[in-house]
Amino acid sequence: MDKLVECIPNFSEGRRPEIIRTIADAITSVESAVILDIHSDRDHNRSVITFICDKQQAVEAAYQAYKVAERHIDLNQHEGVHPRIGAVDVCPFVPLNKTTMSEAVELSEALGQRVADELHIPVYLYEQAARTTERKNLANIRRGQFEELRDSVKYDTSKTPDFGHNKLHPTAGATAIGARMPLIAFNVFLNTNDKSIGRKIAGAVSGSKGGYRYVKALAFEIKSCSQIQVSMNLTDYRQTPIYRVFETIKSEASRYGVEVVSSEIVGLAPTAALLDSGAFYLRLKQDVRDVLLEERLKLVGLGEVTISTR
């Protein structure tokens, strides 16, 4: 497929796997839609589904997911540590292969119009699809979350959606739909449950607080493991690589007598981002891509070769 799109809808449901499976089935009911990853988190009460699709069918696949979420997710009953405004909180399109960013923006607008018209869910366009500078940043749209937006949208003209009426869907809320380049959702866990420490560390790496320009960071208390999670979006891993952020968090944590316990990537990440981190920690003199056996086998024309472990 020359015109390929990646779509990563985030759902406000992470505790009922049967609902997420129903949503996934709805996505794959559309020809050419292939699910690459499903990540669910009970503390966040949130699931991220990553799928790819032919550009011509991407809007239909995403819309089918919205239909199921609208039917099964009630924001009035939803509790979780992650900010959200809707049953489908956010749905970005990422252009792949020969698909252009402008085409991804067109998909965002087409999906937004359909979700508003047929499901009566107000839609905010963000990132490259945003119609105002303020809405490029998802955090500005999501400020106050579902509960505040439910009231303010009725009288605050700055909250007027790009599609739909100034009234949230009674259970599904609102949604943000956009187009963007690949980002890395990266979480780091600390051996403390002191949220004030987490906020300071998150602030040290967050671009809005004077940290790294291409990092958005928040701190959450993860009660299931009594740890603080520094939850981040790395919006340009080429400018701010994973290892640089990770090392900064380790350094900041040590100031407060705290250590990093573990980390995780939500969804998928570009190979180059992880290779760069591996090269950093190994202190390789070479370009890491030059020492990969599988890549060299491809270069000599052998294609994909499985390396035996026996």
KATA-V621333 format. One record per residue. RES is the residue in one small letter. OMEGA is omega in radians with two decimals (999 if undefined). Layout:
# KATA-V621333
[[RES OMEGA] [RES OMEGA]]
This chain:
# KATA-V621333
[[m 3.14] [d -3.12] [k -3.04] [l 3.14] [v 2.96] [e 3.14] [c -3.03] [i 3.12] [p 3.10] [n -3.06] [f 3.13] [s 3.13] [e 3.12] [g -3.06] [r 3.11] [r -3.07] [p -3.14] [e 3.10] [i 3.12] [i 3.10] [r 3.10] [t 3.10] [i 3.14] [a 3.12] [d 3.11] [a 3.12] [i -3.07] [t 3.02] [s 3.12] [v -3.12] [e 3.11] [s 3.10] [a -3.12] [v 3.12] [i -3.14] [l -3.05] [d 3.00] [i 3.13] [h 3.12] [s -3.12] [d -3.10] [r -3.12] [d 3.08] [h -3.02] [n -2.98] [r 3.07] [s 3.10] [v 3.09] [i 3.10] [t 3.08] [f 3.04] [i -3.04] [c 2.95] [d -3.07] [k -3.07] [q -3.09] [q -3.06] [a -3.14] [v 3.14] [e -3.14] [a 3.13] [a -3.13] [y 3.12] [q 3.07] [a 3.11] [y -3.12] [k -3.13] [v -3.13] [a 3.13] [e -3.08] [r -2.95] [h -3.07] [i -3.12] [d -3.12] [l 3.12] [n -3.14] [q -3.00] [h 3.03] [e 3.11] [g -3.05] [v -3.06] [h 3.06] [p 3.11] [r 3.07] [i -3.07] [g 3.06] [a 2.87] [v -3.01] [d -3.09] [v -3.12] [c 3.12] [p 2.98] [f 3.12] [v -3.11] [p 3.10] [l -3.13] [n -3.05] [k 3.08] [t -3.14] [t 3.10] [m 3.13] [s 3.08] [e 3.08] [a 3.07] [v 3.11] [e 3.09] [l 3.12] [s -3.12] [e 3.13] [a 3.11] [l 3.14] [g 3.13] [q -3.09] [r 3.12] [v 3.14] [a -3.06] [d -2.99] [e -3.12] [l 3.11] [h 3.05] [i 3.12] [p -3.00] [v 3.04] [y 3.10] [l -3.09] [y -3.07] [e -3.04] [q 3.12] [a -3.06] [a 3.13] [r 3.04] [t 3.14] [t -3.11] [e -3.05] [r 3.02] [k -3.12] [n -3.10] [l -3.10] [a 3.12] [n 3.13] [i -3.00] [r -3.09] [r -3.11] [g 3.09] [q -3.07] [f -3.01] [e 3.13] [e -3.13] [l 3.14] [r -3.14] [d -3.02] [s -3.12] [v -3.09] [k -3.06] [y -3.10] [d -3.06] [t 3.11] [s 3.13] [k -3.13] [t -3.09] [p 3.09] [d 3.04] [f 3.11] [g -3.05] [h 3.12] [n 3.12] [k -3.12] [l 2.99] [h -3.01] [p 3.13] [t -3.06] [a 3.06] [g 3.12] [a 3.11] [t 3.04] [a -3.13] [i -3.09] [g 3.08] [a -3.10] [r 2.99] [m 3.14] [p 3.00] [l 3.12] [i 3.04] [a -2.95] [f -3.13] [n 3.09] [v -3.08] [f -3.09] [l -3.10] [n 3.05] [t 3.00] [n 3.12] [d -3.06] [k 3.13] [s 3.07] [i 3.11] [g 3.13] [r -3.13] [k -3.14] [i 3.09] [a 3.13] [g -3.12] [a -3.13] [v -3.06] [s -3.14] [g -3.10] [s -3.13] [k 3.14] [g 3.13] [g -3.10] [y -3.04] [r -3.02] [y 3.13] [v 2.97] [k -3.03] [a 3.03] [l 3.09] [a 3.13] [f 3.01] [e 3.14] [i -3.00] [k -3.10] [s 3.13] [c 3.12] [s 3.12] [q 3.00] [i 3.10] [q 2.95] [v -3.04] [s -3.00] [m 2.87] [n 3.06] [l -2.96] [t 3.03] [d -3.07] [y 3.11] [r 3.13] [q 3.11] [t -3.07] [p -3.11] [i -3.03] [y -3.14] [r 3.12] [v -3.12] [f 3.13] [e 3.11] [t 3.11] [i 3.09] [k -3.12] [s 3.13] [e -3.13] [a -3.11] [s 3.11] [r -3.10] [y 3.14] [g -3.08] [v 3.11] [e 3.03] [v 3.13] [v -3.08] [s 3.05] [s 3.10] [e 3.01] [i 3.12] [v -3.07] [g -3.07] [l 3.14] [a 3.08] [p -3.13] [t -3.08] [a -3.11] [a -3.13] [l 3.07] [l 3.12] [d 3.12] [s 3.10] [g 3.13] [a 3.14] [f -3.07] [y 3.07] [l -3.11] [r -3.12] [l 3.05] [k -3.10] [q 2.92] [d -3.04] [v -3.12] [r -3.12] [d -3.10] [v 3.14] [l -3.11] [l -3.08] [e 3.14] [e 3.13] [r 3.09] [l 3.09] [k -3.09] [l -3.14] [v 3.01] [g -3.12] [l 3.10] [g 3.13] [e 3.14] [v 3.12] [t 3.11] [i -3.09] [s 3.11] [t 3.14] [r 999]]
